[in-house]
């Protein structure tokens, strides 16, 4: 009986480490997706199925099925292993809220943002792979999207189609004010 419990515990522990290792492996793809986002925003590449910036957040969540990411190379795996081995296991290596937070990471890189939230893995990867300069590329797509959004808001305001506020009673139809004579 004790042997069966030992074997079950060992299998559970091995499975846990296998899942954890696989999850960390996908962090390579997150960094590659971020680098591709930098190139796409600078209009250096076109990607089928990517029309707006938000598409990168979609693929970040579904990273395992992202069709335009190249496979992980042996060199990238070795770099990740070096990174993991260079840190204490007590230190949270990958506590990230958003892998694709381009605006914040670019501001940090340019010294315009006080806190440092870019994943340490990204810094390590940049240092060893020479990809840090991607953050210096212009954000052409971002500027275009911002212009489209601003034009859309301007059109709404020009048409006076102001959305309801929380203070308005949405159940009552709006009536136009009449001039009192």
C-alpha positions, 0 to 999 in steps of 0.5 A: 500500500505504501508503495502505491501511494509513493508512486502516485505522489511521484507521478503527481509531482512529475506531472506538476513539473511537466505542466509548469515546464510546458507553461514556461516554454510558451513564454518564449512565444509571448516574447516573439509575439511582442517582437512581431507586434513591434514590427507590425506597428512599424509597418515593417511586416503584414500579418494575415488575420491581424487587422488591429492592435487588439488582435495581439491581445487575442493571440496572447491569450491563445498563444498555443494556436497563433498561426504566424509564430515560428516554432521554438528553436533549440537556441531559444529553449537554451536561453530560457533555461539559462534565464530560469537557472540564473534566478532564485526559485523563490523569485516570481519569474513570470508574474505578468498581467499583460504580455503584450502591453506595448504602450507601457513597455515602450514608455518604460524603454524610453524612460517615460514611465516610472515603474518597470513592468516589462517582464524580466524575461523580455529584458533578458531575451533582448540582451541576448538576442539583440531585439531591444531596438524593436522598441525604438521603431515608430508606432505607425499603426498605433497612431493610425488607430488613435486617429481613427478612434478620435475621428469616430468620437468627433463624428459622434460629437458632431452628430450630438449622439451623446451616449446615456450617462449613469444618471439618466433614466434610460427607461424614459424616452428623451424629449426635446426641450421646447422654447417657452414664449 
